[in-house]
Amino acid sequence: MPENWVRGFGGSLHLRHRRPSTAASSPEIRRAVSRVKKRLRRLSNRAAAAPTQVFDDLSHYVDLDLLRVAFHRSKKGMDPGRKRGAAVRFAHQLDDNLSKLLRLFREETYEIPASREVHTRKSGGGVSVLYVPPFRDRVLQRAIALILTAVFEPGFSDCSFGYRPRRSPQQALARLHEGLSRMTPCHVLDLDVRACFDSIDRRTLAALLDRRLTDPLIRRLIAGWIRMDREGGATCIDDDRSFRGITQGAVISPLLANVFLDEVLDRWFGDVLLPKLWGTAHLVRYADDAVILFSDELEARQQQFLLPKRFRSFGMELNRDKTKLIRFGPGVGATRDRARPYPESFDFLGFTHYWVEESCDVPVIRRKMSHLKFWKHVGETREWCREYASRPLLWQHRELRMKLEGVLSYYRIADDRIQLEYLTDLVGRAWHHQVLRRAGKSHSSRRRLLTFFSDHPLAEEASVWGCAGRSVGTTHRFPRSRATD
């Protein structure tokens, strides 16, 4: 197929040449990372050796090396407002911008800028509002978050995995699978906090921060970041509602939520609840999603009644529709339902956990992509294809492959490979349908498009579903795309 035809379909290709970055060179970045790691490691060791020590002078940790590391760890794709390339413009004069940011911080003249409001759809329905700060503010938040992580990370419980360094959702799922395998059968209490970020009491959060951090410069910035609105920085209303909620979308918010939830659930579970139980219990928490395993049914039902009171004492509520108690064990959920294939199953971090009987009637625990997540990815792909249908084909192919590769790499531990192949097939069909629709009824154009699709697959050995509903492909491997920059 002629290359100029691919360039001409949907507009010119407009290959972007990488501009020479004026940011720091790689050796300088590595040296800055090494120095920052050493300083933060010493701070973390101090915090671990003295669990009750209060740090009142941590602002001297904010220097050019820390800001440079924070710059390279910040997400550069979420630029504020309609202006694009804020990260690129910030990198063109990186040393000057970092020096100016450091001077404003030390002189206590830094003003928190306005944030961009972003609406995202939830998998279970509804819309969540995120307030994305400008890139310069995101760099400073990342720097402060690195310091707070070194102080609070040694005190966090081992059962939490969300937004913590060197911890991932796969580790949380492995810990849950280990607990389910060891406690068979068990009773699973699936917890879901209603509007977690919006219900955090800022006065309680300030008291929790006072236990470890009283530095005035850092606390002033934190107080402004958790009250950011879309108009212009921090809000200062003195009614009761102004003390609830932290900014969802700020870089520092997940760490502050971990500090709050560690006091509400993790420490209470380990220090108060476990010593009182006759049986065994196991807690796994990732951000605001938590699962508690109980070996005794009576204790599980008792805690199902008492846990909402515990959360209400801190101003939070559990979602009654999503918080449930199920018996999880072999032989449960043998009857299947179309809406929910395994009635006595539960979802955690996008996976549905259920029991099946393999050959020789041996029951095993299996995981698959949850029903809601599956169709959420399909719906988002269809919307994406409609939105970017006018972009060049090679660009669409490269971006869609990256999105699909990220989804499949997250769900690589799923046991139902046919479901992942079906997802790959639906994504490919959605893209092909949108592209062929724009091509019109010209047979020559359709033949060229079909040739392009066969030469540029989204995944090797992708599934080809027939009328019988069987999948041909078995593996997903992603070679380097032919569309190069």
N, C-alpha and C positions, 0 to 999 in steps of 0.2 A: 504493500500500500504506500502511495507516495507520502513522504513526510510533510510536504506542503499542504496536503489535504487535511492532515491531522491538525496542523497549525491553523488552518483556515476555519475549521469547524468550531463554531461557538466563539469566534474572535481569534485574534492573533495570540500566539503562545506567550510572548512577552517574557522570555527567560531573563531572570534577574541575575546579574553578576554580583557576586559578593563584594561588598565594599571593603577596602582595607580598614580593619578596626583600629581605632586609636586608643583602645583600652590597653590595660597593662599587658605585657607579654606573659607568655606561659610560665617561664621561670620565676618571674616576679609574683605571679599569682600563687604558685606553689610555695614560695617562701612565705608569703603572707598567710596562707592556709596553715602552714607548719607552725608559725609563731602563734596564730590565734588558737590552734588546737592545744598547744602547750599551756597557754595562759588559762584557757577554759578548763582544761583537765585539772590544773592545780586548784582552780576555784571549785570544781566539782568534788575533788578530794576533801577540801576544807568543809564543804557542806555535808558530805557523807560522814566525816569524822565528828562533826558537832551538829547533831540533828536539831538542836534548839538555838543555835546561834542566829542572831539577827544581823543582817548585812546592811549597814547604813551608808556605805561609800563604795558603790559599784560603777559610778559614772566614769571613773578613770579607765575602765575597760573599753569604753567606746573610743576608738582611735581610727586612724586611716586604714590600718590592716583589717580591723573588724568590719568597717564599712565596705571595704573592697570585697571581702568574702561575702558579705550580705548582698552586695550588688550582683555577684555571679550566681548566688543561690536564689535570687528573686525570679519570679516568673515574668518574662518579658513580653508575653503575648496579650496581657490584659491592660491595655493602655486606657487612660481616663478619657471620657467624653468621646467626641468624634475625632480627636487628634490621634493619629497613628504614628508609630515610630518614636514614642517618647523614650523608650529604652535605648534606641539607637542614638538619638540626640544626646541623651545623658552620657552615653559611652564615648561620644566624640570628644568631649572635654571632661573625661572621667576624673582626673586628678583635681581639676578646679572645682567641679561640682561636689566631689566628696569633701574637699577642704571647706567649701562654703557650708555644706550640711553639718560638718563637725563644728564649725565656728558658731553656727546658730544654736546647736545643741548645748555647747558649753556656756554660751552667753545667756541661755534661757530665753532666747528670743524666737525660738522656732514656733510657728503657728501651724496648727493642724489644718490642712486644706480640706476643701469639699470633696466628697466621694461621688462616684458614679453609681446610680441605682440600676441593678440588673435583676430581672425577673426570670426565674427558672422553674420548670415544672417538676413536681414531685412524682415519684413512681406510683404512689398510692392515690394520686389526685391532689389538686390544690397547687398553689404557687408560693414559692419562697422568695423573699426579697434579699438580695445581697448588695452590700455597699462596698464597691471596689475602690480603694484609695488610689491616688496618683502614684506614679512609679517612684518618685523621690521619697514620698512618705512610706511606701512599701519597703524601700531599702532600709530606712531607719527602724521601722518595725521589725524587720528581720534581724537587725543587729541587736536590738533589745531582747528579742525572743531567744537569741543564742545565749545571752547572759542569763535570762530567767531559766532556760532549760538546764544550764549548768548548776543552778541553785536548787531547783525543785525536782529535777529528775532523780537524784538519789533517794528521795523520800517517797516517790510514787510506788504504789503497790505493784506486785508482779503480775496481777491478773488483768491489767489494762494494757492495751496495745495500740490505741488510736493516737495518731499525731505525736509519736514519740520516736526519738532517734534509734536506728537499728532495730525497729519493730515494724511489722507489716501485717496486712490482713491475713496473709497465708499463715503466719505464725499463730494468729488468733484462731484460725480454723483448725490448725494442727493441734493446738492445746484443747480446743473443744472436742475434736475427734478422739483425742486421748482420754478425756474425761468420760465421753459417752461409751467408749469401749471398756473402760474399767468399771463403770457403774451401770451394769446391765442387769435387769431393766432399771430405769430411773424416771423421775418426774422432772420435766423441764419447765421452768418458769421463764417465759420470754417477756422481757421488759422493754417498753418503748416509752420514752419521755416525750411528753407533749410540748412542742415548741421549746426545745432545750435552751437555745441561746436567748430567746426572748423572755424566759422566765427566771433567769439567774438574778438573784438579788445582789446588787452591786455593793450594798453595805456589808453583807456577809462576805462577799468576795474580798473587799478591802480589809476586813478583819483577818481573813485567811492569809492575805499577802503580808499583813503586818507581822505575822509570826516569823517571817524569813527576810523580808525586804522593807526597808524604810528610807531608802535613798530618795531625797526630795525631787531630784531632776527626773529620775525614771518614773517615780510614782505620779508626777504631774502629767507626763506623757501618757501613761497608762490610763489615768482618769479621763483624759480627753479622747483617747482612741476608743474606749468602750462606750462612749456617749456620742460617737460621730453620727451625723445625719446627712441627708443628701443636700442640705442647703448650704452649709458653710462651716464645717468643723464640728466642735462639741456643742451640745445643748446644755443649758444650765437652768432647767425648770425645777422648782422645789416641791412639786406635788409628789404624792406617793408613787404614781406610775413612773416618774422619772428615775426611780431607783431600781427599776426592773429592766433586765435585758442588756446584752452586750452586742456590739456590732458584729453581725454575721457577714463575713467576707473580709474582715481585717486579718492580717497575717498573725497577729498576736492572740486573736480570739480563741482558736483551738487549745492553746496552751493554758489560757485562763479558765476555759471550760474544764480542762483536765484537773486543774487545781481545785475547782469547785466540786466536781463529781468524785474526786478522790476522797474528799471529806464526807460527802453525802452517802456514798455507797461502798467504796472499796475499803476504807479503814473501818467503817462500821461492820462490814461483813467479816473482816478478818479479826478484829479486836473484840467485837460484841456478840455477833451472831454465832460464829463457829464454836466458841466455848460452851454455848448453851444447847447445842444440838446433840441429840442422841446418835443420830446417823451421821453420814458424811455429806458434804456439800462442796460444790465446785462453781466458781464464778469466772466468767470470761466477759470482759467489757471492751468494746471498741467505740470510742467517743460516747455517743448517747445511746448506743445499742448494747444491751447486756443480756446475758443468758445465765441462769443459775440452775444447776443440777442438784437435785435432792434424792437421796436414797430412800427416804421415808415419806410416804404420801401425806400423813397427818401433818408433819412439819412443813411440807411444801404448801399445803392449803393454809396453814396458819400464817406463813410468811406472805402468801398471796394477799391475805387480809391486812397484814401489818405494814408491808412495804409502802403502800400509798400514804399512810400516815407519816412514815419517815420522810418521804419526799415532800409532803405538804408542810412539814415543819421547817423546810428550807425554801418554801414558796414555789415548789415545782409540783407538777401533776403527771401521773401516768396515764397514758392513753388506754382507756378501758377496752376499746375495740381491738387494739393490737396487743395488749398485755394479756397473756393467756397461760394456762397451765395444762400440759398434756402429759400423758404417760407414753414414754418412748422406750420401746423394747421389741424383741422378736414377736411376730404374730399379731402386732397391733397395726391397724391400717391396711389389712389385706384387701378389703373392698375398695375399689377405685371409683373416683368421681371425675366427671369431665372438667369441672371448674378447678378442682384440686385433686390431682391424681392419687395422693396419699393423705387421707384425712388426718391421721395422727402423725403429722410431720410438722416441721417448723422451719422458718426461713431465718438465716443469719448471714449478713454481709453478702447478700445476693445469691446465696446457695440454699437449696431445699435439702434438708437432711431427712432421710427415711431409711427404713429397713427393707431388705429384700431377701429372698431365699434363693441361693445359688444351687448348683448341682449337689446332689446327695443331701438336699434339704438343710444346708448349712446357712444360717442367717448371718448377714453382713450389713454394715452401715454403708450407705451410698450417699453421694452428693451430686446434685445437678443444678443447673442454672434455674433460678426461680422463675415462675410463670410471668410475674410482673416485670422483672428485669429483661426477660427475653423479648417481650413485645415492646418494651420501652426502647430498647436498642433498635428494633426494626422500625418503629415509628420515627425515632430521631433520624435514622438513616434516610427514610423517605422524605422528611422535611428538608434535610440537608441537600439531597439530590435536587429537589425543586428549587431551593434557594440559590444553588450554585450551578444551575443547569447551563448558564451562559458562559461559564469559564471554560478554558481549553480542556480537551479530553485528557491530555497527559497530566495536567494538574489535578483534575478530578480523580484520575486513577491513583496518583501518588498519595493524595490526601485520604482517599477512601481506604486504601491499603493500610495506611498508618493507623487509622481509626479501628479497622477490623483486627489488625495485629495486636493493638492494645487490649481489646476486649477478649480475644482468644488467649492472650498470654495471661490475663487475670484468671480466666476460667479454665486454665490448663489442668488444674487438679480435679476437675469434674470427672465423674465416672461415666456419664452419658455422652459419649463422643458423637453419637448420631444427632443429638440435639445441637451440638456446635456446628456440625456439618450442615444441618438444616438452616441454622442462622446464617452461615456463609452463603448458602444458596439463596436465601431471601434477600440478603443485602445485594448480591449480584443481580437478582431479578429486578429489584427496585431501581438500581442504577441503569440497567439495560433498558428498562421500560421508559424511564425519563429521557434518556438519550435518543432512543428510537422515536419517541413521540415528537421530539424537536426536529428530527430528520425529515419528517413528512412522509409522503407516499412514494418517494423516488426509490425505485428498486436498486439503482446503482449505489445510492448513498447507503441504503440498508445493507447491501452486500459488503460494502467497505467497512461499515460499523461492525458487522458480525466478524469480519476478518480481524479488525482491531481488538474486539473482545477476546477472540481466541488467542491472539498474540500477547495480550496483556491481562492475564487472569488475576483475580484478587487474591487467590491462594492456590497453591499447587494441590492437585488431587481434590479439588472441591467437590462437594456432593452434587450428584445429578439425580434428582428425585423423579421417579416415574409414577405411573398410575398406581403401582402396588405399594408405594410408600417406603421403598427400600433405598438405602444410601450406598453409593458405590465407593466414594472416597473414605479413607480411614485416617489420614494424617494431614496436618497443616504445617507446611514449611514455607517460609517467606524468603525467597532469594532477593537479591538486590533488584530494585525496580529498573526498568529500561528507561524510564523518564528521569533524566539526570538534569541537574542544574548547570 
